[in-house]
Amino acid sequence: MKFKMILMLVILLVFSCSDAEDSFSGITVTKVGDGGDDTYTIISIDSDDWEIEYSPKRDSIYPDMTRIGPAYPNPTTDILYFPVDWDVHDRLFIYIKDISGKTVAEIYDDSLQPGRYTSWISWNVLDNDGKTLPSGIYRCFYEWDRVERDTLRFATGYGDIQID
C-alpha cells in the first residue's frame, strides 16, 4: 500500500511539472493600431511571453534597451510583424516552432543596427518550404549573444502566436 501511494505521488509530480518552453499557455493578443502597420495595440497579455532571459544573468547597472515583441496582429491570418527595440549592432535570430517542437520557419537571421523597428521584420505565416501553416498555436523564439563588459551573454526569449 505504501509503495502504491509513493508511486502515485511520483507520477503526479512528474505530470504536474512542465517546462515553460514546452507548454503553450496562451497568447498576448494584439491588433494593428489606428496609425497603420507601424503601430499596434495590446488587448491582453500572456505573462510568460516576450520576456528576455540572459545567461549568465545581467548584473549591469546600465539598463537593457533591447525589446522584442509582442508580435502583431495576434491572432493572425496572413502577416505578422515583430517590433524590435535594438540597442547595439548584433546578430538576431528569430524562428518559429510548432507545438511538437519542430522548427517550421526561420524569420530573421542577420545583423541588426541599433534602432526601433516596428514593422520591418515580418512573417507571412508560411513554413520554410513556402506552404501555408495550418491554424493553431506556434511559438516564436528569438536569440542572440553579445559581449557586455568582457562577458559573453546569450539571450533568449519566446512568444506564442496564433494562426487562425
N, C-alpha and C positions, 0 to 999 in steps of 0.2 A: 504494500500500500504506500509506504513512504517513497519507494522508488518511483511509483507512478506519479505521485504528486510532484516530485522533483523533476521528472521528465516533462510533465505538463508545464511546469513553471519555466523550464529552459526553452521549450517550444514557444510558449507565449512571449518570452523575452526576445527570441530570435525574430519572430514575425512582427513584433511591435517596434523594433529598431529599424530605421531607414536612413539611408544616406541622402542628403539634400540634393546631390547631383542626380540621383536615380528617381526621386519622387517628383512628379509633376503635380504641384498643389494648386495651380490656378494661373491666371494671367493678370498683368497690370493692364487694365482696359484704357485705351486711348483713342482719340479721334483727331483728324486733321482740324486745325484751328481755323478761325474765321479769316486769318491772313493768308490762307492757301497752304501749299505743300511745305513751306518753310516754317510753319507754326503747328503746334499740337496742344491738345488739352488732355489732362489726365482725368479720367472719370472715376476709377477706383484703383487701389494699389495692392499688389501682392507683395507682402513684406519681405519675402526672400528673393525677389527678382531684382536685377540690375544693381547689385552691390559688388564692389571690387574688393578682392582679398589679395594681400601681398604675402609672399613667402621669401625671406623671413619678413615678419611683421615690420611695418614702418614705425620708426621712433623719432622721425624728423620733427623739428619744431616748425618746419615750413609746411603750409597746407598743401594737400594734393589737389590740384585743379583739374585733374582728369576725371571725366564723367562719360559714361556710355549709356544710352537709352533713357527712358523706355522707348522701345520701337513703337512706331505709329503708322497708320491706324491699326489697332489691335483689339478685336479680331480683324482679319483682312480677307479679301477675296482675290486681290491681284497684285498689289505692290505694297512694300513695307519700307519705311525709312528708319535709319538708325542715327539719332542725333549724337554727336560726339563733341565734347569739350576736351581739347588735347593741348597739354602744356609744354611738351618738348618734342623734338624730332625723333621719333621712334617708329619701329615696325609694329603694325597692328594686324592681328589675325582674327577674323570673325567667321564662324561656321555654324551650321545647323545640324542637329541630330534629331532623329525621330524617337518615339517612345521606347523603342527597343535598344537605343544607344548607337544605332548606325548613323554615320555621317552622311547626310543626304545632299548637302550643298555647302560649298565654300564661297562666302560672300566677298571677303576682302582679305588680301594678304600682301601688304605693301607698306612702305614707309609713309608716314603722315606728318606733315608740317604742323607746327603749333597753330591753333586757331579754333574757331567754333564752326562746326559743320552740322547743319540741321537736316538737310535733305540730300546731301552729296553722296552718302553711302546708302544704297537702296538694294532691294531684292525683289524680284518678280515672282516669287514663290514657285520657282522651277527647281528641279533637282539638278545635279551636276551633268546629267545627260540631256537636259532641256525639256524634261517631261514635267507636266503639272503635278504637284503633290496632292494627294487626297486630303480631304478635310480631316482635321484633328489638331492635337496639341503637339508642338515641336519646341525644342529648347535651342536657343541661340547662345552659343558660347563665344567669349572673346578673351584674348590673352595677348600679353606682350611681356618683354623684360626690359629693364633699364637699370643703369648704374646710378645710384644715389649715394653721394659721399663715400665713394670707394666700396660700396656694397652692391652686388648684383641682386636685384629683386625681380621675382617672377610674379606677374599679376594675372589674375583670372577672375571671371565672373560669368553670370548667365542670366537670361531672362526667358520666360516662357511666351510662346507665340501661338495664337490660334488661327488656323486657316479654316474659313467657312466654305 
